């Protein structure tokens, strides 16, 4: 699969997790760690889509900081997206290696949806400009 198809496929998967996040705004129905997991997944897949768009080999990692560093090496200004790295605590490996993480403070779900949505929109525009 060429890089464009990989990036488009990964971005579609990111949007699926993003839609799940939007449906999980009810804190009584969905635990923080479940919402956080889908946020982490949407961010991870968006960053990987962006890396594929640059023709980069994508790291086999769930660590959002590492993915952001890889993007920085391509010349991307990652500063606006650095706060999203905190969602690494909800990654798949954390759910098994360290146990399920429940944040001490409630997540601001509407704000997180907006931040992740902005990332997905930005990545989509970047990839559209490369076709």
ABEGO torsion letter per residue (X at the ends): XBAAAAAAAAAAAAAAAAAAAAAAABAAABBAAAAAAAAAAAAAAAAAAAAAAAGBBBBBBABAAAAAAAAAAAGBBAAAAAAAAAAAAABAAAAAAAEBBBBABBBBAAAAAAAAAAAAAAAAAAAAAAX
